[in-house]
């Protein structure tokens, strides 16, 4: 169905831009989480954890993910690091 109103056309353009931006952030979050979960060395895991927390917090601040989801992800990664250190 073609969009006939100017405001609907603008909204469609904005939605496409936002979707692309959100995809970029979600992919970066997934990648940083995989790096942390894939490491078995404690020092490497700790440095990757800091990077992952930074990206997760940035996404939560921008509203791409919910703040509770960000907290859950960080908790899951911290649990993994504690398990690796033992």
N, CA, C and O atoms as CSV, one atom per row, in Angstrom:
chain,resi,resn,atom,element,x,y,z
A,1,UNK,N,N,0.845,-1.176,0.000
A,1,UNK,CA,C,0.000,0.000,0.000
A,1,UNK,C,C,0.894,1.245,0.000
A,1,UNK,O,O,1.682,1.448,0.924
A,2,UNK,N,N,0.769,2.058,-1.020
A,2,UNK,CA,C,1.620,3.253,-1.081
A,2,UNK,C,C,1.197,4.276,-0.027
A,2,UNK,O,O,0.021,4.420,0.307
A,3,UNK,N,N,2.200,4.969,0.472
A,3,UNK,CA,C,1.940,6.002,1.475
A,3,UNK,C,C,1.565,7.291,0.760
A,3,UNK,O,O,2.329,7.794,-0.064
A,4,UNK,N,N,0.398,7.823,1.072
A,4,UNK,CA,C,-0.093,8.993,0.352
A,4,UNK,C,C,0.174,10.298,1.085
A,4,UNK,O,O,0.301,11.348,0.455
A,5,UNK,N,N,0.258,10.242,2.393
A,5,UNK,CA,C,0.450,11.479,3.151
A,5,UNK,C,C,1.924,11.747,3.375
A,5,UNK,O,O,2.721,10.828,3.566
A,6,UNK,N,N,2.272,13.026,3.348
A,6,UNK,CA,C,3.663,13.410,3.543
A,6,UNK,C,C,4.187,12.953,4.895
A,6,UNK,O,O,5.322,12.490,5.003
A,7,UNK,N,N,3.363,13.083,5.917
A,7,UNK,CA,C,3.818,12.710,7.262
A,7,UNK,C,C,4.064,11.205,7.361
A,7,UNK,O,O,4.981,10.767,8.056
A,8,UNK,N,N,3.247,10.419,6.666
A,8,UNK,CA,C,3.434,8.970,6.673
A,8,UNK,C,C,4.713,8.598,5.927
A,8,UNK,O,O,5.430,7.684,6.335
A,9,UNK,N,N,4.995,9.298,4.843
A,9,UNK,CA,C,6.233,9.041,4.097
A,9,UNK,C,C,7.450,9.377,4.947
A,9,UNK,O,O,8.424,8.625,4.979
A,10,UNK,N,N,7.387,10.509,5.630
A,10,UNK,CA,C,8.502,10.914,6.493
A,10,UNK,C,C,8.695,9.905,7.615
A,10,UNK,O,O,9.823,9.517,7.918
A,11,UNK,N,N,7.609,9.483,8.226
A,11,UNK,CA,C,7.687,8.514,9.318
A,11,UNK,C,C,8.313,7.202,8.831
A,11,UNK,O,O,9.089,6.577,9.554
A,12,UNK,N,N,7.976,6.790,7.609
A,12,UNK,CA,C,8.546,5.564,7.054
A,12,UNK,C,C,10.057,5.711,6.856
A,12,UNK,O,O,10.815,4.787,7.147
A,13,UNK,N,N,10.493,6.878,6.360
A,13,UNK,CA,C,11.926,7.125,6.185
A,13,UNK,C,C,12.652,7.105,7.524
A,13,UNK,O,O,13.726,6.517,7.645
A,14,UNK,N,N,12.064,7.748,8.528
A,14,UNK,CA,C,12.694,7.800,9.849
A,14,UNK,C,C,12.791,6.412,10.474
A,14,UNK,O,O,13.781,6.076,11.124
A,15,UNK,N,N,11.748,5.616,10.265
A,15,UNK,CA,C,11.748,4.272,10.818
A,15,UNK,C,C,12.872,3.431,10.213
A,15,UNK,O,O,13.534,2.670,10.918
A,16,UNK,N,N,13.081,3.571,8.914
A,16,UNK,CA,C,14.168,2.833,8.269
A,16,UNK,C,C,15.528,3.231,8.842
A,16,UNK,O,O,16.378,2.377,9.094
A,17,UNK,N,N,15.723,4.525,9.042
A,17,UNK,CA,C,16.999,4.989,9.592
A,17,UNK,C,C,17.204,4.473,11.008
A,17,UNK,O,O,18.290,4.006,11.352
A,18,UNK,N,N,16.167,4.556,11.827
A,18,UNK,CA,C,16.275,4.089,13.208
A,18,UNK,C,C,16.521,2.594,13.268
A,18,UNK,O,O,17.303,2.122,14.093
A,19,UNK,N,N,15.853,1.841,12.392
A,19,UNK,CA,C,16.020,0.390,12.371
A,19,UNK,C,C,17.458,0.023,12.055
A,19,UNK,O,O,18.026,-0.862,12.695
A,20,UNK,N,N,18.051,0.689,11.082
A,20,UNK,CA,C,19.445,0.407,10.720
A,20,UNK,C,C,20.384,0.726,11.884
A,20,UNK,O,O,21.298,-0.045,12.175
A,21,UNK,N,N,20.160,1.846,12.540
A,21,UNK,CA,C,21.010,2.239,13.664
A,21,UNK,C,C,20.883,1.237,14.813
A,21,UNK,O,O,21.881,0.843,15.416
A,22,UNK,N,N,19.655,0.834,15.106
A,22,UNK,CA,C,19.435,-0.115,16.191
A,22,UNK,C,C,20.059,-1.469,15.879
A,22,UNK,O,O,20.603,-2.122,16.770
A,23,UNK,N,N,19.984,-1.897,14.619
A,23,UNK,CA,C,20.606,-3.165,14.221
A,23,UNK,C,C,22.106,-3.120,14.469
A,23,UNK,O,O,22.695,-4.089,14.948
A,24,UNK,N,N,22.722,-1.981,14.136
A,24,UNK,CA,C,24.161,-1.829,14.319
A,24,UNK,C,C,24.535,-2.009,15.789
A,24,UNK,O,O,25.495,-2.711,16.108
A,25,UNK,N,N,23.783,-1.378,16.674
A,25,UNK,CA,C,24.062,-1.493,18.104
A,25,UNK,C,C,23.834,-2.909,18.607
A,25,UNK,O,O,24.635,-3.428,19.385
A,26,UNK,N,N,22.747,-3.540,18.169
A,26,UNK,CA,C,22.448,-4.896,18.629
A,26,UNK,C,C,23.531,-5.880,18.186
A,26,UNK,O,O,23.910,-6.773,18.944
A,27,UNK,N,N,24.021,-5.718,16.974
A,27,UNK,CA,C,25.076,-6.592,16.476
A,27,UNK,C,C,26.364,-6.382,17.277
A,27,UNK,O,O,27.066,-7.343,17.589
A,28,UNK,N,N,26.672,-5.128,17.608
A,28,UNK,CA,C,27.879,-4.876,18.386
A,28,UNK,C,C,27.754,-5.451,19.796
A,28,UNK,O,O,28.739,-5.928,20.360
A,29,UNK,N,N,26.559,-5.409,20.363
A,29,UNK,CA,C,26.345,-6.001,21.685
A,29,UNK,C,C,26.560,-7.509,21.619
A,29,UNK,O,O,27.264,-8.080,22.452
A,30,UNK,N,N,25.951,-8.148,20.627
A,30,UNK,CA,C,26.085,-9.595,20.494
A,30,UNK,C,C,27.534,-10.000,20.319
A,30,UNK,O,O,27.983,-10.987,20.902
A,31,UNK,N,N,28.266,-9.245,19.519
A,31,UNK,CA,C,29.672,-9.562,19.285
A,31,UNK,C,C,30.507,-9.425,20.535
A,31,UNK,O,O,31.349,-10.278,20.816
A,32,UNK,N,N,30.289,-8.366,21.289
A,32,UNK,CA,C,31.082,-8.174,22.510
A,32,UNK,C,C,30.735,-9.226,23.557
A,32,UNK,O,O,31.615,-9.677,24.291
A,33,UNK,N,N,29.470,-9.624,23.636
A,33,UNK,CA,C,29.069,-10.667,24.582
A,33,UNK,C,C,29.694,-11.994,24.193
A,33,UNK,O,O,30.153,-12.736,25.062
A,34,UNK,N,N,29.722,-12.307,22.911
A,34,UNK,CA,C,30.327,-13.556,22.456
A,34,UNK,C,C,31.819,-13.594,22.754
A,34,UNK,O,O,32.360,-14.648,23.088
A,35,UNK,N,N,32.490,-12.444,22.634
A,35,UNK,CA,C,33.912,-12.398,22.941
A,35,UNK,C,C,34.159,-12.725,24.403
A,35,UNK,O,O,35.094,-13.456,24.729
A,36,UNK,N,N,33.322,-12.185,25.288
A,36,UNK,CA,C,33.495,-12.450,26.718
A,36,UNK,C,C,33.217,-13.913,27.022
A,36,UNK,O,O,33.985,-14.557,27.737
A,37,UNK,N,N,32.131,-14.439,26.487
A,37,UNK,CA,C,31.757,-15.820,26.783
A,37,UNK,C,C,32.701,-16.828,26.133
A,37,UNK,O,O,32.790,-17.970,26.583
A,38,UNK,N,N,33.395,-16.421,25.098
A,38,UNK,CA,C,34.298,-17.329,24.404
A,38,UNK,C,C,35.686,-17.406,24.999
A,38,UNK,O,O,36.470,-18.271,24.608
A,39,UNK,N,N,36.017,-16.529,25.933
A,39,UNK,CA,C,37.360,-16.517,26.498
A,39,UNK,C,C,37.441,-17.441,27.703
A,39,UNK,O,O,36.474,-17.612,28.446
A,40,UNK,N,N,38.622,-18.032,27.880
A,40,UNK,CA,C,38.867,-18.875,29.045
A,40,UNK,C,C,39.957,-18.289,29.935
A,40,UNK,O,O,40.176,-18.773,31.046
A,41,UNK,N,N,40.635,-17.259,29.460
A,41,UNK,CA,C,41.676,-16.596,30.239
A,41,UNK,C,C,41.057,-15.465,31.054
A,41,UNK,O,O,40.238,-14.704,30.539
A,42,UNK,N,N,41.446,-15.353,32.321
A,42,UNK,CA,C,40.807,-14.383,33.208
A,42,UNK,C,C,41.101,-12.942,32.797
A,42,UNK,O,O,40.187,-12.118,32.766
A,43,UNK,N,N,42.361,-12.620,32.479
A,43,UNK,CA,C,42.717,-11.240,32.142
A,43,UNK,C,C,42.030,-10.796,30.846
A,43,UNK,O,O,41.511,-9.683,30.755
A,44,UNK,N,N,42.038,-11.666,29.869
A,44,UNK,CA,C,41.379,-11.345,28.603
A,44,UNK,C,C,39.881,-11.160,28.812
A,44,UNK,O,O,39.270,-10.244,28.261
A,45,UNK,N,N,39.303,-12.043,29.615
A,45,UNK,CA,C,37.867,-11.950,29.885
A,45,UNK,C,C,37.535,-10.640,30.592
A,45,UNK,O,O,36.503,-10.027,30.316
A,46,UNK,N,N,38.411,-10.209,31.507
A,46,UNK,CA,C,38.150,-8.970,32.241
A,46,UNK,C,C,38.200,-7.755,31.318
A,46,UNK,O,O,37.363,-6.859,31.430
A,47,UNK,N,N,39.171,-7.716,30.412
A,47,UNK,CA,C,39.243,-6.579,29.493
A,47,UNK,C,C,38.064,-6.582,28.524
A,47,UNK,O,O,37.492,-5.532,28.232
A,48,UNK,N,N,37.707,-7.754,28.032
A,48,UNK,CA,C,36.552,-7.840,27.125
A,48,UNK,C,C,35.255,-7.514,27.867
A,48,UNK,O,O,34.322,-6.962,27.283
A,49,UNK,N,N,35.201,-7.858,29.153
A,49,UNK,CA,C,34.021,-7.549,29.963
A,49,UNK,C,C,33.821,-6.043,30.070
A,49,UNK,O,O,32.697,-5.552,29.973
A,50,UNK,N,N,34.913,-5.314,30.270
A,50,UNK,CA,C,34.809,-3.852,30.354
A,50,UNK,C,C,34.269,-3.267,29.051
A,50,UNK,O,O,33.418,-2.378,29.066
A,51,UNK,N,N,34.770,-3.774,27.929
A,51,UNK,CA,C,34.288,-3.285,26.629
A,51,UNK,C,C,32.811,-3.615,26.436
A,51,UNK,O,O,32.036,-2.791,25.951
A,52,UNK,N,N,32.434,-4.835,26.822
A,52,UNK,CA,C,31.045,-5.263,26.653
A,52,UNK,C,C,30.108,-4.424,27.515
A,52,UNK,O,O,29.028,-4.037,27.068
A,53,UNK,N,N,30.521,-4.144,28.746
A,53,UNK,CA,C,29.686,-3.339,29.640
A,53,UNK,C,C,29.504,-1.943,29.062
A,53,UNK,O,O,28.421,-1.366,29.151
A,54,UNK,N,N,30.555,-1.407,28.475
A,54,UNK,CA,C,30.464,-0.075,27.875
A,54,UNK,C,C,29.444,-0.063,26.741
A,54,UNK,O,O,28.616,0.846,26.663
A,55,UNK,N,N,29.494,-1.063,25.859
A,55,UNK,CA,C,28.549,-1.087,24.745
A,55,UNK,C,C,27.121,-1.341,25.224
A,55,UNK,O,O,26.174,-0.758,24.697
A,56,UNK,N,N,26.967,-2.209,26.221
A,56,UNK,CA,C,25.626,-2.500,26.740
A,56,UNK,C,C,25.032,-1.260,27.394
A,56,UNK,O,O,23.862,-0.942,27.181
A,57,UNK,N,N,25.841,-0.555,28.193
A,57,UNK,CA,C,25.339,0.649,28.852
A,57,UNK,C,C,24.984,1.740,27.845
A,57,UNK,O,O,24.000,2.460,28.014
A,58,UNK,N,N,25.788,1.851,26.811
A,58,UNK,CA,C,25.515,2.859,25.786
A,58,UNK,C,C,24.192,2.560,25.092
A,58,UNK,O,O,23.399,3.467,24.839
A,59,UNK,N,N,23.956,1.287,24.786
A,59,UNK,CA,C,22.705,0.913,24.129
A,59,UNK,C,C,21.507,1.153,25.047
A,59,UNK,O,O,20.445,1.574,24.588
A,60,UNK,N,N,21.677,0.886,26.339
A,60,UNK,CA,C,20.580,1.104,27.281
A,60,UNK,C,C,20.293,2.594,27.429
A,60,UNK,O,O,19.137,3.001,27.547
A,61,UNK,N,N,21.346,3.404,27.423
A,61,UNK,CA,C,21.159,4.854,27.546
A,61,UNK,C,C,20.417,5.407,26.338
A,61,UNK,O,O,19.569,6.288,26.478
A,62,UNK,N,N,20.731,4.895,25.157
A,62,UNK,CA,C,20.092,5.381,23.939
A,62,UNK,C,C,18.703,4.782,23.726
A,62,UNK,O,O,18.000,5.170,22.793
A,63,UNK,N,N,18.305,3.847,24.575
A,63,UNK,CA,C,16.970,3.277,24.479
A,63,UNK,C,C,16.858,2.141,23.486
A,63,UNK,O,O,15.753,1.788,23.075
A,64,UNK,N,N,17.970,1.567,23.096
A,64,UNK,CA,C,17.933,0.474,22.130
A,64,UNK,C,C,17.546,-0.823,22.828
A,64,UNK,O,O,16.806,-1.637,22.275
A,65,UNK,N,N,18.049,-1.012,24.045
A,65,UNK,CA,C,17.605,-2.127,24.873
A,65,UNK,C,C,17.122,-1.557,26.203
A,65,UNK,O,O,17.491,-0.447,26.586
A,66,UNK,N,N,16.303,-2.320,26.894
A,66,UNK,CA,C,15.769,-1.879,28.177
A,66,UNK,C,C,16.860,-1.942,29.241
A,66,UNK,O,O,17.767,-2.770,29.151
A,67,UNK,N,N,16.780,-1.087,30.231
A,67,UNK,CA,C,17.829,-1.030,31.255
A,67,UNK,C,C,17.892,-2.319,32.069
A,67,UNK,O,O,18.966,-2.702,32.531
A,68,UNK,N,N,16.753,-2.993,32.250
A,68,UNK,CA,C,16.769,-4.261,32.978
A,68,UNK,C,C,17.436,-5.354,32.158
A,68,UNK,O,O,18.121,-6.213,32.714
A,69,UNK,N,N,17.248,-5.335,30.859
A,69,UNK,CA,C,17.928,-6.303,30.002
A,69,UNK,C,C,19.428,-6.064,30.045
A,69,UNK,O,O,20.212,-7.013,30.051
A,70,UNK,N,N,19.829,-4.796,30.075
A,70,UNK,CA,C,21.252,-4.477,30.173
A,70,UNK,C,C,21.821,-5.016,31.478
A,70,UNK,O,O,22.917,-5.576,31.494
A,71,UNK,N,N,21.089,-4.851,32.561
A,71,UNK,CA,C,21.541,-5.355,33.861
A,71,UNK,C,C,21.647,-6.876,33.849
A,71,UNK,O,O,22.589,-7.440,34.405
A,72,UNK,N,N,20.685,-7.537,33.221
A,72,UNK,CA,C,20.723,-9.004,33.136
A,72,UNK,C,C,21.927,-9.480,32.327
A,72,UNK,O,O,22.586,-10.447,32.708
A,73,UNK,N,N,22.212,-8.821,31.232
A,73,UNK,CA,C,23.360,-9.202,30.404
A,73,UNK,C,C,24.660,-9.032,31.167
A,73,UNK,O,O,25.521,-9.912,31.137
A,74,UNK,N,N,24.808,-7.894,31.858
A,74,UNK,CA,C,26.028,-7.640,32.615
A,74,UNK,C,C,26.193,-8.659,33.738
A,74,UNK,O,O,27.306,-9.106,34.016
A,75,UNK,N,N,25.097,-9.024,34.378
A,75,UNK,CA,C,25.149,-10.012,35.446
A,75,UNK,C,C,25.570,-11.371,34.909
A,75,UNK,O,O,26.356,-12.081,35.537
A,76,UNK,N,N,25.045,-11.724,33.753
A,76,UNK,CA,C,25.386,-13.008,33.141
A,76,UNK,C,C,26.869,-13.055,32.789
A,76,UNK,O,O,27.524,-14.079,32.984
A,77,UNK,N,N,27.397,-11.950,32.272
A,77,UNK,CA,C,28.808,-11.900,31.917
A,77,UNK,C,C,29.698,-11.938,33.169
A,77,UNK,O,O,30.749,-12.578,33.167
A,78,UNK,N,N,29.276,-11.258,34.222
A,78,UNK,CA,C,30.052,-11.267,35.463
A,78,UNK,C,C,30.089,-12.665,36.052
A,78,UNK,O,O,31.118,-13.095,36.575
A,79,UNK,N,N,28.969,-13.378,35.971
A,79,UNK,CA,C,28.927,-14.765,36.457
A,79,UNK,C,C,29.924,-15.622,35.695
A,79,UNK,O,O,30.617,-16.453,36.282
A,80,UNK,N,N,29.993,-15.417,34.389
A,80,UNK,CA,C,30.930,-16.186,33.561
A,80,UNK,C,C,32.371,-15.891,33.962
A,80,UNK,O,O,33.192,-16.804,34.043
A,81,UNK,N,N,32.681,-14.625,34.212
A,81,UNK,CA,C,34.047,-14.255,34.593
A,81,UNK,C,C,34.410,-14.875,35.937
A,81,UNK,O,O,35.533,-15.348,36.118
A,82,UNK,N,N,33.473,-14.878,36.876
A,82,UNK,CA,C,33.748,-15.488,38.172
A,82,UNK,C,C,33.971,-16.989,38.053
A,82,UNK,O,O,34.770,-17.568,38.789
A,83,UNK,N,N,33.256,-17.615,37.121
A,83,UNK,CA,C,33.424,-19.044,36.907
A,83,UNK,C,C,34.791,-19.333,36.277
A,83,UNK,O,O,35.436,-20.327,36.612
A,84,UNK,N,N,35.225,-18.464,35.370
A,84,UNK,CA,C,36.513,-18.638,34.695
A,84,UNK,C,C,37.666,-18.496,35.681
A,84,UNK,O,O,38.676,-19.190,35.561
A,85,UNK,N,N,37.520,-17.607,36.647
A,85,UNK,CA,C,38.618,-17.323,37.567
A,85,UNK,C,C,38.890,-18.474,38.519
A,85,UNK,O,O,39.979,-18.554,39.088
A,86,UNK,N,N,37.936,-19.357,38.704
A,86,UNK,CA,C,38.132,-20.459,39.655
A,86,UNK,C,C,38.972,-21.566,39.078
A,86,UNK,O,O,39.227,-22.564,39.753
